[in-house]
Amino acid sequence: MARTAEKRGKDETKAAEKTVKATGKPAGGARGGITAPVTPSPDLAEIVGKDDLPRSEVVKKVWDYIKKHDLQDAKDRRQINGDDALAKIFGKKSVSMFEMNKHLSAHLTAKKD
C-alpha cells in the first residue's frame, strides 16, 4: 500500500529526530529547506491548521484553499484575489502567485525542539 505524502513526511521527520538524538548533530539530507517542518502563525493556522508541516504542504494547503474558494482572478489566473483570511497573510487584497511564497514565509517559523 502506498503511503501518502503526509505520512511519508511524518515518517521522515521521526527518523531525522531519532538521528539527531543519537548523534547530537543536525539532521542532514531531505529534511531541510522546503521539507523542513515549520510552525504556522495563528493567522495562517486558520487556513492550514495549527500542526507543524513541511513548507511544501503549507503551500499545497493554501492552494487548495484558493481553489476551493475560487480566489484566482478570472482574467489573469496568476493573480490571487484574497478573502479576509488571505488578506491578513498577504497584507493586501491581491497578490501574484509568484509573490505568494514571500508573504507565506513571514508567517512560518522553523520548528524548535
PyMOL commands that set and color helices and strands:
alter all, ss='L'
color gray80, all
select helices_A, chain A and resi 5-23+29-31+33-35+42-48+55-68+84-90+100-105
alter helices_A, ss='H'
color red, helices_A
select strands_A, chain A and resi 37-40+53-54+79-81+94-96+108-110
alter strands_A, ss='S'
color yellow, strands_A
deselect
rebuild
show_as cartoon
